[in-house]
């Protein structure tokens, strides 16, 4: 039922997003024929441009107001961080080979922790310099907040490209592991800096490190606990419908528990997904159950990604960029790429040669380090005002460049560097 104000119910919002994703996905499949994620982002952005043009030439049309109200009702930031993200990380973790990840634990650990921190600092400093040149009214701490929200990569969608291009499994494991854990680490770093920016208190490195250890460590422990409980429950039966329900309970109950305990839900779901996807698949599921569980979570992953990238395109409607926004956005693209390159280069020097996957892996890890909806959601959580608008513009520019340009050209980068990567990889790991 609708109230007199015309507000949409939660079901109406969900139905609208799913129907729009299905229609645009069908159109892309038959006409544009772009990769699914790219196609939805492009069509969402084109829809946004069309709406903006309609507003400009038809004064009686207020589509941007309608879309803004829709997104306000949806609360994209909370929807992703408290809802979608738990499902997406669990679904992604199900497909990660834990044995392979153990072999490549050092690069994954460095990329998902030290790499995020280095990238946050470098991007924050560089964009602060750009802001000073443009005389932008943004406090310095907010540039580091931007560095934290843009540093986590979202290369899960790249894994399909890596498999299609026959990239060695070791490099695939590094990319997958980084994508799972640096989201959680990045959100923890963002939260610490964000609280300092909001309260106006001086940032304390010691307190920040303590909060980081509590949130990250607590999230990992909760993930181990709920994942193990789910594994034991599934091992005690052979009932595929109930076992699928148990995986849902692990995700939703585990994430809710993390919110109550104020520990990292994203890290918790990554760990729980690794346990269920490895121990659960191997020792607790029959062939029928395994097929149902994997396909169910593949469907959830596809559906949520479809809605997510459609929302990213539509979010452009709520932000009408001006000159400073465009300049900062262009600078953010360059700064983000440079920050990623420098952090990778520094960490590569810490790895023994046997862990580097060949010289060509640098290009794949750099160009394949995509930014996605998590960065958008974090930017949207910034309080309304000039600072939010400027940082949103920078975030949109970096994310759209990442999805539309980097993702679309990654296969070419892999083709150019494949020989270097494979030359350093034992033959038994090439598939």
N, C-alpha and C positions, 0 to 999 in steps of 0.2 A: 504494500500500500504506500502511496505517496502522500506526503504532507502538502499543505497548501503552498509551502515555499518552493515546491518542485524539486526538492533534494532527492537524489538517487539513493536507493537502498544499497547495501553492500552487494547483494545479489545482482542488482542492475549494473553496478560497476564491473563486477566480474564478468557478467554476460557480455557487456559492451566490449570489453577488452578481448575476450576469447573470440567473439564473432569477428571483430576487426582484424585480429591476428590471422584467423582462418581465411577471411576474404583476401587480405593482402598477400598471404602466403600462397593462395591459389593463383592469384594474378601474377605473382613473381614466378611461380613454377611454370606457367604456361606462356608468359610473354617476356619478362625481363631475363629469366633463367640465370639469375645471380645466385651465389651461395646463399642459403636460407637466412643466416644471420645478417649478411650484408644487404640482402634484398629487403628485409624488414626495416632495417635502419634507414636505407635509402628512401623507401616508401613513406616511412614515418616522417622523415625530414621533408620530403616533397609535399606531403600532406600539410606539414607545418607552414611551408612556404606558400602553398595555395591558400591557406587560411589567412596568412598575413596579407597577401595580395587582395583577398576578398575584403578584408577590413579596410585596406587603403583606398580601394576604388568604390566600395559600397558602404557608405557611412552608416546605413541602417543595419548593417550586419556586424554583430559583436561576437564573432566566433572565438576570438582570443579570450574574451571574458568567460565564455562558456567553458573553454578548455581549461583555463586557469582555475575556475571553480571546480571543475571535474577533478583536476589534479590535487586541489586543496582537500576535497572530500576523500580522495584516495590516500593522501599523505604518502607520496612515493617513497620518501626516505624511510619512514617506519615500516612501510609495506615490504621494502626490500631487506632492510637490516634485521627486522624482527620476524619476517615471514619467508620471503623467497630465498634469502641467502642460506638458511639452514638446509632447505631442500636441495639447492644447487650444489652446495659443498658436499653433502652426503652422497648425492648422485654421482658427482665427479670422483669421489674417493672410492666408490665401489669398483671402478675400472682400473685402479692403480695397483700394479703388482708390488706387493710388500717386499718380496725377496729382492726384486730388482731395485726397489727404493733403498733397501738396506745397503746394497752395494754402492749406491751413489749418495749415501747419506751426507757426506761432507759438502759437496756443492749445493745440495738442497738446503742444508742447514745454513750455510753462509748466505745464499741468495735470499732466503726467506726471512732472515733476521738482520744480519749485518748489512746486507745489500739494501734492505728497506730503510734502515737508519741512515746509511751513507747517502742514498738517493734523496731522502727527505731533507737532509742538511744542504746538499748541493743545489737542489731545485729551489729550496727556500732562499738561499743566498743569491742565486742568479736572478730569480724573479723579483726579489727585493731591489736589486740593482736596476732592473727594468722599471719597476714602480717609481723609483727615485727619478729616473730620467724622464718619465712621463708625468711626474708630479701628482701621482695618484694619492687620494686621501685614505690610505690603508696603513694600519699599524704594522710594524715589522713582524710581530708574532704571527699574523695571519698568513704571511707568505710561507712560513714553515708549516702552518696548518694545511695550506695547499700542497706543499711538498709531501706531507704525510698522506693526504687523501689520493694523490695521483701516483704515488710510488708503487702501491700494490698492483701487480700485473694480473691479468685475467686471461691467461692463454689456454684455458680448457678447450675453447673452440678451435685452437690451433692443433690440438692433438690429432684430429681427423686428417688434417693436411699432412702432418708428420708421418702418419701411418700410410697414407696413400702414396707418399713420396719415398717410402722405404727408408726412413731415417732410422738409425740404430736404436735399439730399445733402451740403451743406457741414456741417450740424450732425451728420448721420450720420457723416461722416468724422472729425469731432472726437471724437465718442463712441467710435468704433471705435479711433482712434489712441490715445486715452487708455487704453482698456481693455487694449491690447496692451503699451504701454510702461510704464505705471505699476505693473504687476505686477512687472516686473523691477526697476524702481527701488525699489519698496517692499521687495522681498526683500533688496536690497543694504543699504538703510537699517536694516532689521530685523536683519540679520546683524551689522552694525557695533555697534548698541546692545546686542544680545543677548550678544555676546562681552564687551563692557564690563561687563554685568550679571553674567555668569558668573564672570569673573576678578576682579571687584571693583576693577579699576583705574579711575582717574579718566578720564572721557571727554574725549578731545582732539579739538577741532574740526578742527585741522589734519590729524591722522592719519586722522580719519574722512573728510575730504574727499579725501585721497590714496587711501585704500582704495576710496572710491566711484568715483573716476575710473578706477582700475585695473580694478575688476570690471565696471563698466558699459562702459567703452571697450573692454576686452578682449572682452566678450561681443558687442558690436556688430561688431568686426573678425572674430571667428570666424563670426558669422552671415553676414556678407558673403562670407567665403571659402567656406564650405560651400554656401551658396545659389548662388554663382556656379559652383562645381564641378558641383553638381547640374543647374543650367541648361545648362551646356555638354554634359554627358553626355546629357541628354534631347534636346538639339538635334541630336545626332549620329545619331539613330535614329528610327524610327517603330514602336515595339513597346509597346503600351499596358501589358501586364502587367509588363514590365521597367521601364517608366517609373514606374509606381506603386511598384514596389520601390525605385527610386532615391529617391523622396520619403521613404519609410520610412527608408532609409539616412541621408539628410540629417538627419532628426529624431533618430534614435537615436544615430547616430555623432557628430553635432554636439553633442548634449547630453552624451554621455560625454566628448568632448574638452574641453568647458567644465569639467566636474567635475575632470578631470585638471589643467587649467591654472588652476583656482580663479578662473574668471571667470563672469559671469552667464549661465547657460544660458537663463533665460526671455527675456532681451533678445536673445540669439543666435537663438532660434527665431522670435521675432517678426520679426526682420530677414530671416532665411532664408525665412520664409513669404511676406513681402512680395515678395521677388525671384521666387520660384517662381510666386506667384499673379499676378504682373504680366508680367515678362519671359518666364517659362516658358510661361504660358498663351497669350501673344500670339505668341511667336516660336519656341517649341520643341515645341508639341503640335499634333497633328492634331485634327480635331473629335472623333474617336472617343476618342483619348487624353484630351483635355480632359474629356469627359463622364465617363470612368472615374475620373480623378484627383479631380475635384470631388465626385462621388458617393461615392467611397471615403472621402474625408476628412469629408464630411458625416455618413456613417454612424459613423465613429470618434468624431466630436464628439458626436453624439447618444447613443451608447453610454456614453461616458465621463461625460457630464453626468448621464445617468440613474443610473449607479452612484454618482457623486459626491454628488448630492443625497439619495440614499437613505442613504448613509453619514452625512451630516450629521444626518439625523433619528435614526439609530440611535445616534450618539455621545451623545445626551442620556441614554441608559440608563446610561452609565458615570459620569454626574455627577448625584448626588442633591443638589439645591440646598437651602441653608438660608436663613435671613433675610438675612445679609450678602450672599450670592450674588445673591439676588433684587433687593435694593436696588441693588447695584453694577450688575447687569444693566440695570435700568430707567434708571439714570443713564447707562450707556454708550450706550443708544439716543439719549438727548437730546444727550449730548456729541458723539457721532459726527455727528449731523445738523447741530449747530451748527458743528462744526469744518469740515465740508464747505461749509456756507453762507458762513462767514467767509473761507475760503481762496478760494472762487470769487469772492466779492465783491472781495477784494484783487487777484486776478489780472485780473478784468474791468476794473479801473481802469487796468491797464497796457496793455490792448489798444486799438488805434485803433478808432473806431466801426465801420469797415467789417469788422472781424474779430469782432464781437460777436454776429452772427446774430439781432439784435433783442432787445428786452427779455424776451420770452417764453422765450428759450433758457436763461436763468438757472434758471427753475423746472424745465425738463426736465433740465438737467445736474445740478441739485441732487437732485431726487427720483429721477432715473434712475441716480444713482451708487450702484449696489448693491454690497453686500459678499457674498462667496461662500466657496467651499471653500478658497481660498488662505489667507484669514484663519484659518479653522478649523485648517488644517494647521500654520500657523506657531504658533498658540497651543498646539497639542498637542506641539510640540517643546520647550516649556518643561519643565524638570525637575520631577518629581513633588513635591508639597508644597502647603502652604496657598496660596502665591502662584499656583501653576498653577491650582488649583481656582477661585480667585476670578477670575483673568483669563480662564479658560475660560468661566465663567458670563457674564462681560461680553461675550465674543466671540460666544457662542451667541445671546445676546439680540439683539445688533446685527445678526447675520447673519439670524436667523429673522425679525426685524421687516423687514429689507430685502427678503427674498424673499417673505414672505407678505403684507406690507402695501404696501410701495413698488411692488414689481413688479405687484401686482394692481390698483393704482390709477393706474398711470402713464398709461394711455390717457386717463383723465379730466383729468390735468394737461396732456397734450398738446392735448386738445380745447379747454381754456380758453386756452391760450397760442398756438395755431396761427396765429391771425391776426396776432399781433405778430411771430412768427418769419417768416412768409411775406411780410409787408409790407416787411421789410428785405432780402429775397433776390431777386436778379435772376430774371425769369420763366424763363430757360432752365435754371435749376438746380432748378426745381420739377418733381416727377414724381408 
